[in-house]
Amino acid sequence: MDQRISFITLAVADLDATRRFYVDGLGWSPELDVPGEVLMFRAGPALVLSLWERTHFEAEVGPAMTGPGVAPLTIAHNLPTPEGVDDVLATARAAGAPHVQDGVERDWGGYSGYFADPDGYRWEVAFNPDPGLTAIVLPEG
């Protein structure tokens, strides 16, 4: 098996609210938009973020876990500067993110903050000063 990820699929409760947040609020452009079913975004050169309406997700994958707390995963968006982190967090706040944690200096030497999308999925927005990791997670150019 190749060491790569092609799709990340998240079950969402209200696809219209999800569309408003990602498309209208964050300014993302969908690759595929099937109202009432799924919304897909190119999230990297060979990576798609798929936001799938929960009942369609459950019909194929199985029952989604529910309950209080935060989903036990984060999605990360890395940037070349701490100022870029602050800019993205401000955009998420303006888009109506239900939770935004401002950027702070981290013990690991970087700077990051978090926002939640309408379903509570946490996005880490980070600047990592490690040149080896930066070469992997930032687009060239």
C-alpha positions as CSV (number, residue, x, y, z in Angstrom):
1,M,0.0,0.0,0.0
2,D,1.3,3.5,-0.9
3,Q,1.9,5.8,2.0
4,R,-0.6,8.5,1.2
5,I,-4.2,9.6,1.8
6,S,-6.5,10.4,-1.1
7,F,-9.8,11.3,0.7
8,I,-10.8,12.5,4.1
9,T,-14.5,12.1,4.6
10,L,-16.4,13.7,7.5
11,A,-20.1,13.1,8.2
12,V,-22.1,16.4,8.6
13,A,-25.5,17.1,10.1
14,D,-26.5,20.0,7.9
15,L,-24.9,20.1,4.5
16,D,-26.4,23.6,3.7
17,A,-24.8,25.1,6.8
18,T,-21.5,23.3,5.9
19,R,-21.6,24.8,2.4
20,R,-22.2,28.3,3.8
21,F,-19.3,27.9,6.1
22,Y,-16.7,26.5,3.7
23,V,-17.8,28.1,0.4
24,D,-19.3,31.5,1.5
25,G,-17.3,32.0,4.7
26,L,-13.9,30.5,4.0
27,G,-14.0,31.1,0.2
28,W,-13.3,27.5,-0.8
29,S,-14.4,26.3,-4.3
30,P,-16.1,22.8,-4.5
31,E,-14.9,20.2,-6.9
32,L,-18.2,18.4,-6.5
33,D,-21.4,19.7,-4.9
34,V,-24.4,17.4,-4.8
35,P,-27.1,19.3,-2.8
36,G,-28.4,17.2,0.1
37,E,-25.7,14.6,-0.3
38,V,-22.0,15.6,-0.5
39,L,-19.6,18.5,-0.9
40,M,-16.0,17.8,-2.0
41,F,-13.0,20.1,-2.1
42,R,-9.6,19.6,-3.5
43,A,-7.5,20.0,-0.4
44,G,-4.0,19.3,-1.9
45,P,-2.4,18.0,-5.0
46,A,-3.9,14.5,-4.5
47,L,-6.2,15.0,-1.5
48,V,-10.0,15.6,-1.4
49,L,-12.0,16.7,1.7
50,S,-15.4,15.1,1.4
51,L,-18.2,16.5,3.6
52,W,-21.0,13.9,3.4
53,E,-24.5,14.4,4.7
54,R,-24.7,12.1,7.8
55,T,-27.6,9.8,6.7
56,H,-25.8,9.1,3.4
57,F,-22.5,8.5,5.3
58,E,-24.2,6.1,7.8
59,A,-26.0,4.2,5.0
60,E,-22.6,3.2,3.5
61,V,-20.1,3.4,6.4
62,G,-22.2,2.6,9.5
63,P,-23.6,4.6,12.5
64,A,-21.6,7.7,13.3
65,M,-20.5,8.1,16.9
66,T,-22.3,10.9,18.8
67,G,-22.1,12.4,22.2
68,P,-20.5,15.3,24.0
69,G,-16.9,16.4,23.5
70,V,-14.7,17.0,20.5
71,A,-14.2,14.5,17.7
72,P,-10.8,12.7,18.4
73,L,-9.1,14.1,15.3
74,T,-7.9,17.4,14.0
75,I,-7.4,18.7,10.4
76,A,-4.4,20.9,10.0
77,H,-3.7,23.8,7.8
78,N,-0.1,25.0,7.9
79,L,1.1,28.4,7.0
80,P,4.6,30.0,6.5
81,T,4.1,32.7,9.2
82,P,2.4,33.2,12.5
83,E,0.6,36.2,11.0
84,G,-1.0,33.9,8.4
85,V,-2.3,31.8,11.3
86,D,-4.0,34.9,12.8
87,D,-5.4,35.8,9.4
88,V,-7.0,32.4,8.9
89,L,-8.4,32.3,12.4
90,A,-10.0,35.8,11.8
91,T,-11.5,34.5,8.6
92,A,-13.0,31.5,10.4
93,R,-14.4,33.8,13.1
94,A,-16.0,36.0,10.4
95,A,-17.4,32.9,8.7
96,G,-19.3,32.1,11.9
97,A,-17.0,29.3,13.3
98,P,-18.7,28.2,16.5
99,H,-15.4,28.0,18.3
100,V,-12.1,29.8,17.7
101,Q,-9.1,29.5,19.9
102,D,-6.6,32.3,19.1
103,G,-3.1,31.5,18.0
104,V,-0.5,31.0,20.8
105,E,3.2,30.0,21.0
106,R,3.3,26.2,21.5
107,D,5.8,24.1,23.6
108,W,6.9,22.4,20.3
109,G,8.3,25.7,19.0
110,G,5.5,26.7,16.7
111,Y,2.4,28.9,16.8
112,S,-1.1,27.6,16.3
113,G,-4.8,28.1,17.1
114,Y,-8.0,26.2,16.4
115,F,-11.4,26.7,14.9
116,A,-14.4,24.5,14.6
117,D,-16.6,24.0,11.5
118,P,-20.4,23.8,11.9
119,D,-20.2,20.2,13.0
120,G,-17.5,20.8,15.5
121,Y,-14.6,19.3,13.6
122,R,-11.5,21.1,14.8
123,W,-9.1,22.7,12.4
124,E,-5.6,23.4,13.7
125,V,-4.1,26.5,11.9
126,A,-0.3,26.3,12.4
127,F,3.0,27.8,11.7
128,N,5.8,25.2,12.3
129,P,9.3,26.5,12.1
130,D,10.8,23.0,11.4
131,P,12.2,23.3,7.8
132,G,11.9,19.5,7.3
133,L,8.2,19.5,8.1
134,T,7.6,22.7,6.4
135,A,8.9,21.2,3.1
136,I,6.3,18.5,3.4
137,V,3.2,20.4,4.5
138,L,3.5,23.7,2.6
139,P,2.9,24.0,-1.2
140,E,6.0,24.8,-3.2
141,G,6.3,28.3,-4.5
